[in-house]
Amino acid sequence: MTEARHINDEMLRLLAILAQQFSPLETLLFDEIENGINPEITEQVVDALVVSPKQTIVTTHSPMVLNYLEDEIARQSVTLLYKRPDGRTQACRFFDVPSHRNSIVLQQVMPCLISL
């Protein structure tokens, strides 16, 4: 048996994310899911979360994570959170924003919340 202190951070993060699929919790929240995970593995992690029976919420600033979602899932699931000039937080579906409506491949992404 290997102790956690002897395992690299990426492996610990992957184990923590994937182990939650077996937890009794019905809702999971992962902040910036791509941080600390090899981009070649991130797509597989996103795919696993998409098919999970749990309500999964993921935050990201990464267009890479959005590109891993099928177009229809992205259109239904991605929410843009932003601060208005008066300081209040606003939310809308990302692809309802006219400048992003037809763009699945993005160059710059504001903080997004993905509810899978």
N, C-alpha and C positions, 0 to 999 in steps of 0.2 A: 504494500500500500504506500502511495506517495502522499506526503503532506502538502497542503495547499501552498505553503511557502516555497516549495520547490517547483511549482508549476508557473509558467509565464502568465502575465496579465491577460493576454488575449484568450488563452484557454480558459482561465477562470471566468472571464466575462461571458464567453460562449456557454460554458457549463451553467452559469447562473441564469442566463436568458432561456436556454432550452429546458432546464430543469423546472422552470415555472410552468411549463405545459402540464406537469404532473402534480402541481400544487392544488389545494382545494379552492383557491381563489378563482372567482369567475371573471374578474377584470384585472388586466395587467397593464402597467404603464412603464414604458422604457424611454428614458431621456437620451436623445442623440445616439440612437442604436448603433450607428456606424463607428463611433469613437472607439479606438483601440482594437478594431477588428479588420483584418486583411480584406481589402475590397473584393478579392476573388471569393471570399467566404460570405461577405455581407449579403449577396444576392440569395444565397441558400438560406440564410437566417430569415430574411424578409419573406421568402417563399414559405418557410415553415410557419411563420406567424400568420400569413394570409390564410392558410388552411386550418389554423387552430380553431377549435370550437369555443375558445374563450374570447371575450371582448378584449381586444388588444389595442392600446393607444401608444403611439410612437411619436416622439418629437424629432425633428431633424432640420438642419439648415442645408442639407446636402441634396443637390439635384440627382446625384447618383442613386440615392435611395428611391426617389420618385421614379426614376427611369426603370427600376427593377419591377415596378408594379405594372400589371396589365392596364391598358388605357382605360377601360371601363371601371376597373377597381379604383384607379387614381381619380377619375372624375367624380366618383361617388364618395370617396373616402378622405380626400385631402382637404384640410381646413387651414386657411391662412389666418393667423393671429397677428394683429398689429395694434399699435397705439395711435389713437386719433390725436389731432393737435391739442384738444382739451385734456389729454392725459388718460382718457378712458380707453380700455381695451375693447377691441372690436374683433369679431370673427365672421368669416364668410367662406363659402366653398372656394377653394383656390382657383378652379377652372371657371368660376362664374365671373372672375375679374376679367374684363374685356382684353387686357393685354396678354393674358395667359390662356384664354379660352381654347385656342387652337395649338397651343405649344405644350407638348408632353416633354420634349427635351429642353431643359432649361439651363441657362447660363448662370443665373444667380437666383437663389431662393431665400425668401424671408423665412422667419421661423414658421414651420408648418407642423400641424398636428394631424397624424394619420390614424383614423379610427378603423380598424380592420375587423 
